[in-house]
Amino acid sequence: MSSRRRWLPVALAACCAIAVPVARATDATYDSGGTTATDNLLNDSFRAAHHGRYSAAIALDNKALAISPHFGRGYLARAGNYMSAGRYTEAAADLDQVSAMHPDDFTIQMKKAQLALYRDDPAGAIAILKIVVQMPLRFFWHDPYEASTYEYGAGNQYAATGHAPSHIMALSSIAEQMLHQDDAAIADMSRMVDNERQHPEYIMNFYCWNAAVSGLLESAELTCQNAIDSNSHDIGQYDSLGYVHLRMKAWDKAIADYNNALDSRSDLTTSLYGRGVARRARGDIAGGNADIAAATRDEPDIANIMQRLHAPGP
């Protein structure tokens, strides 16, 4: 990797977070098939995934779709959980299913672009993103709220005005780095940063994770560290950086990152497993085995999940 590509994320260091209140969408009209029962199941699925229990989350998604086979949001949720678990073929099938139901929803196409990056197809991702930028920024399950004014909370992260275009820029920049299109990658990253000056930590953590899964570990490391510098209270940032350092086999750094994540969420399976692998690599066999056993109790497939995400095993 050239020195120029290695330091692409440095431009993010100039970002600063300024809290600005944004109107929240207070009502949601779900697509046909959504019921109170299915919505409750998807809420339970979200909570399971929040702790890294992707097998349980997918099982809950399955129950929701068994009740409402045409519930588009259920397919989209399950596709996201399949992606988090590294089950890309199944994720693609769900995205095709929900895309047929809601061809005008740009978020589905965004997920397809993200999946293309995970599957080492940056050219495919760019082709999809060229379609996305021509689509109305609108969620099918939040009509009539426009995506660019939608606020989504996840811990201390925020999607503020302009957040949707920033996702497009982030994924484009990652794809362009993978294709060695450095000038385009820098330009998209600069636009992304400028668009997210209110809450830069959100988009930087998004960039970090997607770059890491796509194999751009050095870019991911720098970007995730900048996210932490902007807002160090979100454990997702530490889990993401831990994953980066785990893939780099920087064991001490991975342990420190995962410790920070587990200080706030002690049962996060991805952090427990990752710390276990790093501890074993540093010679703490008993401690590592205890972490791995704890992670496996809550997510029996965690070893396979991390392997599919290209993380080293114990």
MOHU-V575556 format. One line per field, one symbol per residue. ss: DSSP state (H for helix, E for strand, - for the rest). psi: psi as a letter, one per 40 degrees, with the letter a starting at -180 (. if undefined). burial: b if it has 9 or more other C-alpha atoms within 8 Angstrom, else e. Layout:
BEGIN
ss=???
psi=???
burial=???
END
This chain:
BEGIN
ss=--HHHH-HHHHHHH---------------------HHHHHHHHHHHHHHH---HHHHHHHHHHHHHH----HHHHHHHHHHHHH---HHHHHHHHHHHHHH----HHHHHHHHHHHHH---HHHHHHHHHHH-----E-HHH---EHHH---EE--EE----HHHHHHHHHHHHHHHH---HHHHHHHHHHHHHH----HHHHHHHHHHHHHH---HHHHHHHHHHHHHH----HHHHHHHHHHHHHH--HHHHHHHHHHHHHH----HHHHHHHHHHHHH---HHHHHHHHHHHHHH---HHHHHHH------
psi=hiddddfdeddedeiihhhhhhhhheihhiihdhidddddddddddddddeegddddddddddddddgefgdddddddddddddeegddddddddddddddgeehdddddddddddddefgdddddddddddeeihghhdeehfhideehhhhgbfiihaheddddddddddddddddefgdddddddddddddefddgddddddddddddddeegddddddddddddddheehdddddddddddddefgdddddddddddeddgeehdddddddddddddeegddddddddddddddgdedddddddefiii.
burial=eeeebbbbbeebeebbbeeeeeeebeeeebbebbeeebbebbebbbbbbebbbbbbbbebbbbbbeebeebbbbbbbbbbbbbebbbbebbbebbebbbeebeebbebbbbbbbbbbbeebbebbbebbeebeebebbbbbbbebbbbbbbbeeeebbbbbbbbbbbbbbbbbbbbbbeebbebbbbbbbbbbebbbbbbbbbbbbbbbbbbbbebbebbbbbbbbbbebbbebbebbbbbbbbbbbebbbebbbbbbbbbbeebebbbbbbbbbbbbbbbeebbebbbbbbebbbeebbebbebbbbbebbee
END
